């Protein structure tokens, strides 16, 4: 069985949030998944999160 997935960029998530199609909680969850994809190294800039 092939695993199905949907590619989404951070810009896509922001656009969904700004058009009220995504809650703040959902947008944050997507942001974390994009920024911290498995085996990627990342640094959290608290100003960027705010």
C-alpha positions, 0 to 999 in steps of 0.5 A: 500500500502506498502512503498518501500525502499532501505537499504544503508549504509554509506560505500555503498554511499562512494563506489558509490561516489568513483566509480563515480556512485554518485555525490558529492551532492548526496553523501552528501545528502545520508550522511545527511539522514543516519546520521540524520535519524528521531528520532536519535541523532547525532553530526556533526564533521566538520572534518568528513564532509570535 
